[in-house]
Structure formats: structure tokens, C-alpha cells
Amino acid sequence: MLVVVCCHAICEDASHAAEESSWRLQPFQRSNEETGKPGEHETFIHHILAAMLSSAPRSSTLVMFSGGRTTNSIWSEAESYQQVLQKLNVSVGGGKRSEQRTAVEELATDSYQNLLFSILKFRKLVGRYPQTVTVITHAFKERRFLELHATAVKWPLSKLRVQGINPPFTLEELEQTQKGESERAHKLFAEDPYGVRSPLTDKRKARNWLPHMAEGLAVEKEVAELLQWDGGRSGSEIFPGKLPWEET
């Protein structure tokens, strides 16, 4: 089993991860004393803890922190989350810290890459593809993974689960966030499933993504072709090749 923790920021002082000042946050992720909005770093810690809890009964589970070097920090998002986990002193599979089964995927710059690159990193580390995948992310992104990303990479829908944990929203904040998700993510990925056209590709570039970074991720020829697929003539055509994880 693979549990993917989608990373959303970088913690630069894991020893004080509960403090907002320890994190590199975007303006919309920061707290607001006037409205009572908490910093989203608290939600990111909940994502880490949720992954540990979901993997606890299964010693064969690998928890993958997924997030690239999206800023000029010395840390990738994934590295910083793993450091936070170490400071939290939470075990995986009920074992000791030395037995924790975690890994980092340090290339992903968006949710599509979080899913695909984590599956490929699992293949590299374990020698096979995971039987099931659980993604830990924000709740407002659940349908993006289940309806769009899984379809784009042909991952069996019966073998993908998404556990969403949102920041504590007011009704107005929730409605604004859901509207933004629909217009600036779900709709865009529906039209451009592989994120290779503007504006999705612009977001990747702004997060330090370069296409050559995908080289070497694939083991099989068909997977390498998927990494190069651009959506065909329409830009929204699903990859036509047969992938090793597809159900027969």
C-alpha cells in the first residue's frame, strides 16, 4: 500500500513546526488575527498525522511525502515534511522510529505529479507498483484526484482513495475555496489532463519545474511514453498506450 502525502509548503525549522514562523507560507496560507483564520501549517501537520494513522495497522505500507523544491529554500517540501514527522516522534505501523517506512518524492510541483511521481518512486524503491494508493490532501481537491488524475494516468479507480482534510473554514471561506478549485484547477485539468499547456505549465515553471526532470523516473517504456504525452491533437486525449498497472 502506498500513502501519498501531498506537500504544500516548506517547514524550515521542524523543531518548532507548530509555530507559523517556522514555515514558508504563501499569503493565502497565513493566519489572520482579524478574522481568526489559523495558519494552514496546522492543516499540513494534520495531513502528516493522518498518514501515520492510516498506515499504522499495515506494516507493509510506505508513506511517501511528495513535493519538490518549489522555492529557493535548501529543503524540498517533501524533505521538510519528513523532518517534521521525525520531530513529532510518531511511528508508522506501530513500530519504533527506526522501523518507520517513509520516503520522499522531491520533483512534484502539482497534484497530477504528486500522484504519478509517487507511484513511480514506489516502483523504484520497492520493485513493483503498489496494490492500492491513498492520497492525503485537502478535501476540496478530492474530486480532482478521483475524477481527473486517476483517469489521466489510467490508475484503477477501485484502487485509489483520497482522504481530504481542509483547514477550518467559515462558510464564506469554503465557498470561495471551492469556487477557486473549480475555476483554477478542476476545469483546467479537465481541459489539459497532463498539465502541459498554459496556464498549468506556467504554474509548474514558477515552482522550478523543468521537463528534463522527468528523465529516469520510468522503468518501463510505456511509462516513459506517458511522461512525454501531451494530450494529443486536442490536448485532452487520454494516453493511448497500455500501462503496467492497468487492470486487464
Salt bridges, closest charged atoms under 4 A:
GLU12 OE2 - ARG24 NE 3.09
ASP13 OD2 - HIS16 ND1 3.03
GLU40 OE1 - HIS138 NE2 3.84
GLU79 OE1 - ARG69 NH2 3.22
GLU106 OE1 - ARG69 NH2 3.45
ASP110 OD2 - ARG204 NE 2.52
GLU147 OE2 - ARG143 NH2 2.29
GLU147 OE1 - HIS186 NE2 2.92
GLU181 OE1 - ARG144 NH2 2.47
GLU220 OE2 - ARG123 NE 3.31
GLU225 OE2 - LYS221 NZ 2.46
GLU246 OE2 - LYS154 NZ 3.95
GLU247 OE2 - LYS159 NZ 3.90
